Amino acid sequence: MTDELGRIEKPEADQYQGKRRLYLVPLVYTYEDAPAGYTEKYSLYWKQAQEHIRNLESKMGTVDLIYHESVTIAGDKGLEIIKKLSPLSCEITKERCQSGAKLEVIEDTELIEETMDWERHFMMGFISNKVAKTVSELYADASRKRYEHIANRINETLGEDNSAILFIRENHRIQ
């Protein structure tokens, strides 16, 4: 007979009433010519994410705010950007906005553009170690500022007893 190592109890929804709730949904992207197996898993991921959010809303109340990485404009124009970036996260966002949620901008245009430019430099590769180190330091600094800005925007906009969804890539460094 094996010994039970531990038990993780599911927390009661009541303990989160009156508090800020932030539901993190990692962004998963598809790509042209993706293998059939990947495409199926991609679709299943987003279907289950939608179901999970609905389940959370049924227990803890509707989502008030939507935060989406890489979006620098709110409203319908922001939804258009999301649709181009991630059509299935757009479906979730659109459904919530139709129920009264607000698409809130968390990105600073200059910081995201700077971070993206440094990422492009990484993709090109380097010959010089000195240049690689310099670009790496500049990218790390821009990323740190970007994630600090995002964390500050969430703190500024997510009120007590509010629920929000944050769509963001894995490996983010938001605290």
N, CA, C and O of each residue as an XYZ file, in Angstrom:
700
protein
N       0.842     -1.179      0.000
C       0.000      0.000      0.000
C       0.885      1.239      0.000
O       1.890      1.283      0.709
N       0.526      2.225     -0.774
C       1.318      3.449     -0.829
C       0.777      4.469      0.157
O      -0.419      4.514      0.443
N       1.685      5.284      0.669
C       1.306      6.355      1.587
C       0.853      7.566      0.797
O       1.413      7.888     -0.252
N      -0.164      8.230      1.311
C      -0.627      9.463      0.686
C       0.380     10.561      0.985
O       0.688     10.827      2.147
N       0.891     11.194     -0.053
C       1.901     12.237      0.114
C       1.298     13.550      0.570
O       1.934     14.305      1.305
N       0.118     13.820      0.155
C      -0.508     15.085      0.513
C      -1.823     15.225     -0.202
O      -2.150     14.459     -1.108
N      -2.557     16.201      0.218
C      -3.853     16.451     -0.395
C      -3.984     17.949     -0.601
O      -3.747     18.742      0.310
N      -4.357     18.313     -1.786
C      -4.580     19.722     -2.085
C      -6.080     19.941     -2.097
O      -6.799     19.394     -2.933
N      -6.527     20.732     -1.175
C      -7.951     21.039     -1.084
C      -8.286     22.176     -2.037
O      -7.521     23.129     -2.181
N      -9.427     22.063     -2.675
C      -9.897     23.114     -3.562
C     -10.414     24.259     -2.692
O     -11.292     24.044     -1.857
N      -9.887     25.467     -2.873
C     -10.339     26.584     -2.033
C     -11.798     26.927     -2.314
O     -12.279     26.795     -3.440
N     -12.480     27.363     -1.282
C     -13.874     27.781     -1.415
C     -13.933     29.148     -2.090
O     -13.123     30.028     -1.799
N     -14.888     29.317     -2.984
C     -15.036     30.578     -3.716
C     -15.333     31.740     -2.772
O     -14.937     32.876     -3.034
N     -16.037     31.451     -1.662
C     -16.425     32.510     -0.725
C     -15.231     33.287     -0.180
O     -15.347     34.477      0.112
N     -14.097     32.629     -0.044
C     -12.949     33.311      0.542
C     -12.391     34.417     -0.360
O     -11.566     35.218      0.079
N     -12.838     34.463     -1.610
C     -12.347     35.487     -2.536
C     -13.348     36.628     -2.732
O     -13.070     37.582     -3.458
N     -14.509     36.530     -2.085
C     -15.500     37.603     -2.196
C     -14.948     38.872     -1.547
O     -14.337     38.823     -0.479
N     -15.173     40.002     -2.209
C     -14.693     41.275     -1.692
C     -13.226     41.536     -1.971
O     -12.689     42.560     -1.550
N     -12.569     40.624     -2.675
C     -11.141     40.767     -2.998
C     -10.965     40.910     -4.505
O     -11.877     40.642     -5.288
N      -9.782     41.333     -4.880
C      -9.440     41.422     -6.297
C      -9.108     40.026     -6.805
O      -8.419     39.256     -6.136
N      -9.612     39.707     -8.011
C      -9.376     38.394     -8.600
C      -8.821     38.594    -10.014
O      -9.428     39.275    -10.840
N      -7.674     37.999    -10.273
C      -7.038     38.109    -11.582
C      -6.835     36.700    -12.128
O      -6.066     35.911    -11.578
N      -7.531     36.400    -13.211
C      -7.446     35.082    -13.839
C      -6.419     35.157    -14.963
O      -6.595     35.900    -15.929
N      -5.363     34.394    -14.830
C      -4.296     34.393    -15.822
C      -4.589     33.334    -16.875
O      -4.806     32.164    -16.557
N      -4.592     33.761    -18.131
C      -4.772     32.835    -19.243
C      -3.533     32.949    -20.131
O      -3.359     33.944    -20.835
N      -2.670     31.922    -20.096
C      -1.486     31.972    -20.954
C      -1.886     31.996    -22.430
O      -2.729     31.215    -22.872
N      -1.272     32.895    -23.170
C      -1.545     32.985    -24.604
C      -0.840     31.843    -25.328
O       0.360     31.622    -25.168
N      -1.610     31.141    -26.114
C      -1.090     30.078    -26.961
C      -1.464     30.460    -28.378
O      -2.612     30.805    -28.659
N      -0.494     30.395    -29.263
C      -0.721     30.816    -30.644
C      -0.648     29.623    -31.582
O       0.020     28.628    -31.299
N      -1.340     29.740    -32.691
C      -1.205     28.768    -33.759
C      -0.402     29.422    -34.871
O      -0.099     30.613    -34.808
N      -0.072     28.676    -35.846
C       0.705     29.216    -36.953
C       0.353     28.474    -38.235
O      -0.154     27.352    -38.220
N       0.641     29.142    -39.336
C       0.359     28.550    -40.635
C       1.146     27.258    -40.770
O       2.293     27.177    -40.330
N       0.545     26.264    -41.367
C       1.159     24.947    -41.574
C       1.439     24.211    -40.264
O       2.312     23.345    -40.220
N       0.713     24.542    -39.204
C       0.867     23.807    -37.949
C       0.382     22.383    -38.165
O      -0.583     22.164    -38.897
N       1.037     21.414    -37.542
C       0.603     20.023    -37.696
C      -0.824     19.831    -37.163
O      -1.258     20.542    -36.256
N      -1.531     18.878    -37.730
C      -2.928     18.631    -37.342
C      -3.049     18.414    -35.828
O      -3.963     18.952    -35.205
N      -2.163     17.654    -35.244
C      -2.217     17.398    -33.805
C      -2.120     18.679    -32.992
O      -2.805     18.834    -31.981
N      -1.274     19.589    -33.433
C      -1.127     20.858    -32.720
C      -2.402     21.685    -32.834
O      -2.873     22.258    -31.851
N      -2.943     21.738    -34.021
C      -4.148     22.532    -34.265
C      -5.304     22.036    -33.397
O      -6.056     22.840    -32.847
N      -5.446     20.729    -33.273
C      -6.499     20.159    -32.421
C      -6.282     20.540    -30.961
O      -7.226     20.929    -30.273
N      -5.048     20.429    -30.487
C      -4.740     20.772    -29.092
C      -4.919     22.262    -28.838
O      -5.368     22.668    -27.766
N      -4.569     23.064    -29.816
C      -4.752     24.514    -29.729
C      -6.235     24.845    -29.539
O      -6.598     25.613    -28.649
N      -7.073     24.266    -30.371
C      -8.517     24.511    -30.283
C      -9.072     24.020    -28.948
O      -9.886     24.699    -28.321
N      -8.633     22.852    -28.520
C      -9.083     22.299    -27.240
C      -8.655     23.189    -26.076
O      -9.425     23.400    -25.139
N      -7.433     23.709    -26.131
C      -6.939     24.601    -25.075
C      -7.882     25.798    -24.905
O      -8.301     26.113    -23.791
N      -8.210     26.459    -26.020
C      -9.042     27.654    -25.939
C     -10.473     27.326    -25.542
O     -11.116     28.113    -24.848
N     -10.980     26.177    -25.972
C     -12.319     25.748    -25.562
C     -12.351     25.547    -24.046
O     -13.286     25.986    -23.376
N     -11.321     24.881    -23.509
C     -11.278     24.633    -22.071
C     -11.031     25.917    -21.281
O     -11.553     26.071    -20.177
N     -10.245     26.837    -21.830
C     -10.031     28.129    -21.168
C     -11.360     28.868    -21.045
O     -11.674     29.418    -19.989
N     -12.135     28.880    -22.123
C     -13.452     29.526    -22.109
C     -14.362     28.874    -21.062
O     -15.035     29.576    -20.306
N     -14.385     27.555    -21.014
C     -15.217     26.838    -20.049
C     -14.788     27.143    -18.621
O     -15.624     27.332    -17.738
N     -13.489     27.188    -18.405
C     -12.972     27.446    -17.064
C     -13.350     28.854    -16.592
O     -13.725     29.050    -15.436
N     -13.248     29.814    -17.485
C     -13.615     31.190    -17.134
C     -15.113     31.258    -16.818
O     -15.515     31.903    -15.849
N     -15.925     30.602    -17.621
C     -17.370     30.584    -17.340
C     -17.652     29.974    -15.975
O     -18.504     30.458    -15.230
N     -16.931     28.912    -15.657
C     -17.098     28.257    -14.356
C     -16.706     29.210    -13.221
O     -17.413     29.305    -12.217
N     -15.597     29.903    -13.379
C     -15.171     30.870    -12.358
C     -16.206     31.984    -12.209
O     -16.518     32.403    -11.094
N     -16.733     32.458    -13.330
C     -17.738     33.520    -13.275
C     -19.013     33.052    -12.570
O     -19.648     33.828    -11.857
N     -19.385     31.802    -12.766
C     -20.603     31.303    -12.121
C     -20.436     31.245    -10.603
O     -21.417     31.343     -9.866
N     -19.215     31.089    -10.143
C     -18.961     30.984     -8.706
C     -18.563     32.307     -8.061
O     -18.861     32.544     -6.891
N     -17.885     33.176     -8.827
C     -17.319     34.378     -8.221
C     -17.775     35.682     -8.859
O     -17.302     36.753     -8.478
N     -18.671     35.610     -9.808
C     -19.164     36.833    -10.435
C     -18.507     37.083    -11.778
O     -17.452     36.532    -12.092
N     -19.156     37.924    -12.558
C     -18.686     38.191    -13.916
C     -17.368     38.959    -13.922
O     -17.021     39.659    -12.971
N     -16.663     38.802    -15.009
C     -15.396     39.505    -15.218
C     -15.686     40.972    -15.510
O     -16.548     41.294    -16.327
N     -14.954     41.862    -14.831
C     -15.130     43.305    -14.995
C     -14.155     43.903    -16.002
O     -14.498     44.830    -16.735
N     -12.932     43.364    -16.031
C     -11.876     43.924    -16.876
C     -11.170     42.815    -17.630
O     -11.045     41.687    -17.152
N     -10.711     43.165    -18.826
C      -9.884     42.272    -19.634
C      -8.574     42.999    -19.906
O      -8.566     44.138    -20.372
N      -7.470     42.327    -19.608
C      -6.132     42.824    -19.940
C      -5.552     41.875    -20.984
O      -5.616     40.657    -20.818
N      -4.993     42.418    -22.044
C      -4.425     41.573    -23.097
C      -3.073     42.125    -23.503
O      -2.941     43.287    -23.887
N      -2.082     41.270    -23.409
C      -0.724     41.623    -23.823
C      -0.731     42.135    -25.267
O      -1.508     41.666    -26.100
N       0.130     43.084    -25.543
C       0.388     43.629    -26.886
C      -0.703     44.554    -27.405
O      -0.637     44.978    -28.558
N      -1.701     44.880    -26.596
C      -2.774     45.756    -27.033
C      -2.582     47.124    -26.398
O      -2.481     47.242    -25.177
N      -2.533     48.151    -27.228
C      -2.270     49.505    -26.735
C      -3.463     50.447    -26.919
O      -3.367     51.644    -26.650
N      -4.599     49.884    -27.385
C      -5.807     50.679    -27.614
C      -6.994     49.913    -27.038
O      -7.089     48.699    -27.215
N      -7.892     50.600    -26.358
C      -9.089     49.972    -25.795
C     -10.221     49.978    -26.823
O     -10.055     50.465    -27.941
N     -11.357     49.438    -26.435
C     -12.559     49.492    -27.264
C     -12.509     48.596    -28.482
O     -11.774     47.610    -28.522
N     -13.307     48.960    -29.480
C     -13.422     48.145    -30.693
C     -12.106     48.029    -31.453
O     -11.811     46.981    -32.027
N     -11.311     49.105    -31.459
C     -10.010     49.043    -32.144
C      -9.076     48.046    -31.438
O      -8.307     47.335    -32.084
N      -9.158     48.010    -30.122
C      -8.382     47.031    -29.365
C      -8.812     45.612    -29.690
O      -7.974     44.721    -29.821
N     -10.124     45.398    -29.820
C     -10.634     44.073    -30.193
C     -10.144     43.661    -31.580
O      -9.849     42.488    -31.809
N     -10.056     44.609    -32.495
C      -9.538     44.311    -33.836
C      -8.087     43.838    -33.762
O      -7.695     42.905    -34.463
N      -7.299     44.484    -32.913
C      -5.900     44.085    -32.740
C      -5.835     42.676    -32.165
O      -5.066     41.840    -32.639
N      -6.650     42.415    -31.136
C      -6.652     41.089    -30.517
C      -7.042     40.026    -31.530
O      -6.456     38.943    -31.553
N      -8.037     40.329    -32.374
C      -8.485     39.359    -33.375
C      -7.348     38.960    -34.307
O      -7.244     37.798    -34.701
N      -6.493     39.923    -34.661
C      -5.347     39.625    -35.523
C      -4.290     38.815    -34.779
O      -3.673     37.916    -35.351
N      -4.081     39.138    -33.493
C      -3.067     38.452    -32.700
C      -3.489     37.046    -32.298
O      -2.722     36.089    -32.409
N      -4.730     36.945    -31.827
C      -5.196     35.701    -31.238
C      -6.716     35.620    -31.341
O      -7.422     36.041    -30.425
N      -7.221     35.084    -32.441
C      -8.666     35.065    -32.652
C      -9.463     34.398    -31.522
O     -10.574     34.829    -31.214
N      -8.912     33.365    -30.914
C      -9.674     32.668    -29.882
C      -9.668     33.405    -28.542
O     -10.650     33.326    -27.804
N      -8.597     34.114    -28.210
C      -8.659     34.956    -27.005
C      -9.576     36.140    -27.281
O     -10.178     36.690    -26.359
N      -9.684     36.535    -28.546
C     -10.599     37.614    -28.923
C     -12.041     37.190    -28.684
O     -12.850     37.993    -28.219
N     -12.374     35.940    -28.997
C     -13.734     35.452    -28.756
C     -14.094     35.556    -27.278
O     -15.187     36.001    -26.928
N     -13.176     35.147    -26.420
C     -13.403     35.218    -24.971
C     -13.564     36.673    -24.550
O     -14.468     37.009    -23.785
N     -12.695     37.523    -25.048
C     -12.732     38.947    -24.705
C     -14.027     39.582    -25.183
O     -14.685     40.304    -24.434
N     -14.391     39.313    -26.427
C     -15.600     39.901    -27.006
C     -16.838     39.493    -26.207
O     -17.697     40.325    -25.915
N     -16.925     38.216    -25.860
C     -18.071     37.732    -25.078
C     -18.161     38.468    -23.741
O     -19.250     38.851    -23.315
N     -17.020     38.665    -23.079
C     -17.020     39.358    -21.788
C     -17.388     40.836    -21.957
O     -18.119     41.394    -21.139
N     -16.882     41.466    -23.016
C     -17.201     42.878    -23.260
C     -18.693     43.060    -23.542
O     -19.287     44.056    -23.128
N     -19.287     42.112    -24.237
C     -20.726     42.177    -24.498
C     -21.533     42.014    -23.215
O     -22.693     42.422    -23.147
N     -20.911     41.411    -22.193
C     -21.574     41.236    -20.889
C     -21.238     42.373    -19.930
O     -21.617     42.331    -18.759
N     -20.525     43.394    -20.424
C     -20.254     44.559    -19.592
C     -18.820     44.736    -19.133
O     -18.504     45.738    -18.492
N     -17.938     43.787    -19.444
C     -16.533     43.945    -19.081
C     -15.895     45.026    -19.948
O     -16.389     45.346    -21.030
N     -14.801     45.574    -19.461
C     -14.092     46.637    -20.168
C     -12.703     46.137    -20.564
O     -11.982     45.574    -19.741
N     -12.339     46.342    -21.814
C     -10.984     46.043    -22.274
C     -10.085     47.176    -21.801
O     -10.223     48.314    -22.249
N      -9.172     46.864    -20.903
C      -8.301     47.874    -20.285
C      -6.893     47.752    -20.871
O      -6.353     46.651    -20.974
N      -6.313     48.868    -21.248
C      -4.956     48.883    -21.803
C      -3.937     48.799    -20.667
O      -3.992     49.569    -19.708
N      -3.012     47.857    -20.794
C      -1.946     47.721    -19.791
C      -0.569     47.970    -20.383
O       0.414     48.085    -19.652
N      -0.497     48.052    -21.692
C       0.789     48.234    -22.362
C       1.092     49.715    -22.576
O       0.187     50.527    -22.769
N       2.370     50.047    -22.540
C       2.867     51.359    -22.936
C       3.456     51.172    -24.333
O       4.323     50.322    -24.536
N       2.991     51.959    -25.285
C       3.387     51.784    -26.683
C       4.900     51.801    -26.858
O       5.459     50.930    -27.525
N       5.562     52.783    -26.264
C       7.021     52.879    -26.430
C       7.741     51.671    -25.856
O       8.679     51.157    -26.466
N       7.305     51.209    -24.675
C       7.980     50.076    -24.039
C       7.784     48.783    -24.821
O       8.722     47.999    -24.968
N       6.583     48.557    -25.321
C       6.374     47.309    -26.071
C       7.116     47.353    -27.398
O       7.671     46.340    -27.825
N       7.136     48.506    -28.058
C       7.866     48.608    -29.323
C       9.361     48.414    -29.111
O      10.019     47.736    -29.900
N       9.897     49.007    -28.050
C      11.324     48.828    -27.755
C      11.645     47.361    -27.479
O      12.636     46.829    -27.980
N      10.803     46.717    -26.682
C      11.025     45.305    -26.361
C      10.970     44.452    -27.627
O      11.799     43.562    -27.816
N      10.004     44.723    -28.483
C       9.884     43.956    -29.728
C      11.087     44.170    -30.635
O      11.555     43.229    -31.277
N      11.595     45.403    -30.695
C      12.783     45.658    -31.511
C      13.989     44.875    -30.997
O      14.747     44.311    -31.786
N      14.168     44.840    -29.673
C      15.287     44.071    -29.132
C      15.101     42.579    -29.399
O      16.079     41.877    -29.655
N      13.867     42.084    -29.343
C      13.605     40.677    -29.673
C      13.992     40.379    -31.119
O      14.543     39.319    -31.414
N      13.704     41.303    -32.003
C      14.068     41.114    -33.419
C      15.582     41.003    -33.582
O      16.069     40.206    -34.383
N      16.313     41.798    -32.825
C      17.772     41.715    -32.892
C      18.251     40.326    -32.468
O      19.177     39.777    -33.065
N      17.625     39.766    -31.448
C      18.007     38.423    -31.006
C      17.788     37.391    -32.109
O      18.594     36.475    -32.275
N      16.716     37.535    -32.850
C      16.394     36.558    -33.894
C      17.391     36.599    -35.042
O      17.578     35.608    -35.747
N      18.033     37.756    -35.227
C      19.011     37.872    -36.317
C      20.322     37.183    -35.957
O      21.057     36.761    -36.850
N      20.627     37.062    -34.674
C      21.875     36.442    -34.262
C      23.010     37.448    -34.231
O      22.885     38.560    -34.744
N      24.110     37.048    -33.627
C      25.247     37.949    -33.440
C      26.557     37.248    -33.797
O      26.690     36.031    -33.671
N      27.485     38.028    -34.231
C      28.852     37.545    -34.439
C      29.683     37.934    -33.227
O      30.492     37.145    -32.740
N      29.482     39.139    -32.750
C      30.270     39.687    -31.651
C      29.619     39.395    -30.295
O      28.428     39.638    -30.100
N      30.414     38.875    -29.371
C      29.934     38.645    -28.001
C      29.603     39.967    -27.313
O      28.666     40.047    -26.520
N      30.380     41.000    -27.625
C      30.154     42.313    -27.013
C      28.774     42.853    -27.410
O      28.030     43.358    -26.570
N      28.447     42.740    -28.693
C      27.148     43.211    -29.170
C      26.030     42.353    -28.573
O      24.999     42.884    -28.159
N      26.224     41.040    -28.527
C      25.225     40.148    -27.943
C      24.958     40.523    -26.489
O      23.805     40.564    -26.059
N      26.006     40.793    -25.742
C      25.855     41.164    -24.333
C      25.128     42.503    -24.195
O      24.255     42.655    -23.340
N      25.487     43.463    -25.030
C      24.857     44.785    -24.974
C      23.368     44.695    -25.303
O      22.537     45.262    -24.594
N      23.036     43.985    -26.372
C      21.634     43.832    -26.761
C      20.871     43.084    -25.678
O      19.729     43.424    -25.370
N      21.494     42.078    -25.107
C      20.851     41.310    -24.038
C      20.527     42.197    -22.837
O      19.440     42.100    -22.268
N      21.454     43.048    -22.457
C      21.232     43.953    -21.325
C      20.136     44.972    -21.635
O      19.297     45.267    -20.784
N      20.148     45.505    -22.846
C      19.133     46.489    -23.234
C      17.749     45.843    -23.307
O      16.755     46.448    -22.906
N      17.690     44.614    -23.819
C      16.422     43.890    -23.878
C      15.904     43.607    -22.461
O      14.722     43.803    -22.178
N      16.776     43.154    -21.591
C      16.373     42.853    -20.215
C      15.849     44.101    -19.511
O      14.868     44.035    -18.770
N      16.499     45.226    -19.742
C      16.062     46.480    -19.123
C      14.695     46.917    -19.658
O      13.825     47.321    -18.887
N      14.510     46.837    -20.963
C      13.227     47.222    -21.562
C      12.118     46.279    -21.087
O      11.011     46.727    -20.788
N      12.409     44.989    -21.018
C      11.417     44.011    -20.546
C      11.033     44.276    -19.098
O       9.853     44.236    -18.750
N      12.013     44.544    -18.264
C      11.741     44.815    -16.850
C      10.819     46.024    -16.721
O       9.847     45.991    -15.968
N      11.127     47.094    -17.460
C      10.290     48.300    -17.420
C       8.888     48.005    -17.934
O       7.901     48.488    -17.379
N       8.805     47.215    -18.986
C       7.492     46.875    -19.549
C       6.656     46.109    -18.535
O       5.496     46.451    -18.309
N       7.227     45.084    -17.925
C       6.464     44.279    -16.970
C       6.123     45.062    -15.711
O       5.067     44.845    -15.117
N       6.990     45.959    -15.299
C       6.664     46.829    -14.157
C       5.487     47.736    -14.512
O       4.595     47.958    -13.694
N       5.495     48.253    -15.730
C       4.398     49.106    -16.177
C       3.079     48.323    -16.180
O       2.055     48.829    -15.721
N       3.104     47.101    -16.693
C       1.897     46.269    -16.738
C       1.388     46.011    -15.314
O       0.194     46.150    -15.048
N       2.281     45.641    -14.411
C       1.884     45.386    -13.016
C       1.265     46.635    -12.400
O       0.255     46.551    -11.701
N       1.865     47.786    -12.656
C       1.323     49.044    -12.121
C      -0.063     49.348    -12.690
O      -0.950     49.792    -11.960
N      -0.253     49.112    -13.988
C      -1.566     49.362    -14.597
C      -2.631     48.446    -13.988
O      -3.756     48.876    -13.735
N      -2.274     47.200    -13.759
C      -3.234     46.278    -13.138
C      -3.562     46.767    -11.731
O      -4.730     46.796    -11.343
N      -2.548     47.148    -10.969
C      -2.791     47.651     -9.609
C      -3.657     48.902     -9.612
O      -4.481     49.089     -8.717
N      -3.479     49.750    -10.602
C      -4.248     50.998    -10.686
C      -5.704     50.769    -11.088
O      -6.584     51.515    -10.659
N      -5.967     49.762    -11.896
C      -7.297     49.610    -12.487
C      -8.152     48.509    -11.871
O      -9.379     48.575    -11.953
N      -7.548     47.513    -11.265
C      -8.305     46.395    -10.696
C      -8.716     46.738     -9.272
O      -7.898     46.726     -8.352
N      -9.991     47.042     -9.110
C     -10.500     47.466     -7.811
C     -10.875     46.299     -6.916
O     -10.876     45.142     -7.337
N     -11.191     46.627     -5.675
C     -11.650     45.620     -4.722
C     -12.930     44.991     -5.253
O     -13.764     45.669     -5.853
N     -13.073     43.719     -5.033
C     -14.238     42.936     -5.449
C     -14.446     42.974     -6.958
O     -15.574     42.851     -7.435
N     -13.356     43.146     -7.712
C     -13.411     43.073     -9.174
C     -12.691     41.816     -9.643
O     -11.768     41.325     -8.993
N     -13.135     41.312    -10.780
C     -12.483     40.179    -11.435
C     -11.957     40.645    -12.783
O     -12.578     41.461    -13.464
N     -10.805     40.114    -13.151
C     -10.213     40.465    -14.443
C      -9.533     39.237    -15.030
O      -9.162     38.305    -14.316
N      -9.380     39.261    -16.343
C      -8.628     38.231    -17.049
C      -7.376     38.897    -17.608
O      -7.441     39.992    -18.167
N      -6.244     38.232    -17.453
C      -4.991     38.685    -18.041
C      -4.534     37.649    -19.056
O      -4.172     36.531    -18.691
N      -4.552     38.023    -20.330
C      -4.015     37.181    -21.398
C      -2.571     37.607    -21.623
O      -2.300     38.750    -21.993
N      -1.654     36.685    -21.399
C      -0.235     37.033    -21.548
C       0.562     35.767    -21.849
O       0.189     34.670    -21.435
N       1.657     35.938    -22.573
C       2.522     34.793    -22.893
C       3.125     34.197    -21.631
O       3.277     34.874    -20.614
N       3.460     32.934    -21.717
C       4.175     32.303    -20.623
C       5.549     32.973    -20.503
O       5.996     33.663    -21.419
N       6.182     32.767    -19.404
C       7.507     33.317    -19.113
C       7.491     34.820    -18.918
O       8.536     35.467    -18.993
N       6.321     35.384    -18.668
C       6.263     36.809    -18.333
C       6.871     36.978    -16.938
O       7.049     36.001    -16.210
N       7.181     38.196    -16.580
C       7.775     38.440    -15.269
C       6.954     39.490    -14.502
O       7.500     40.385    -13.856
N       5.647     39.348    -14.596
C       4.782     40.283    -13.874
C       4.575     39.764    -12.455
O       4.235     38.600    -12.243
N       4.784     40.639    -11.508
C       4.558     40.271    -10.097
C       3.481     41.144     -9.535
O       3.127     41.010     -8.364
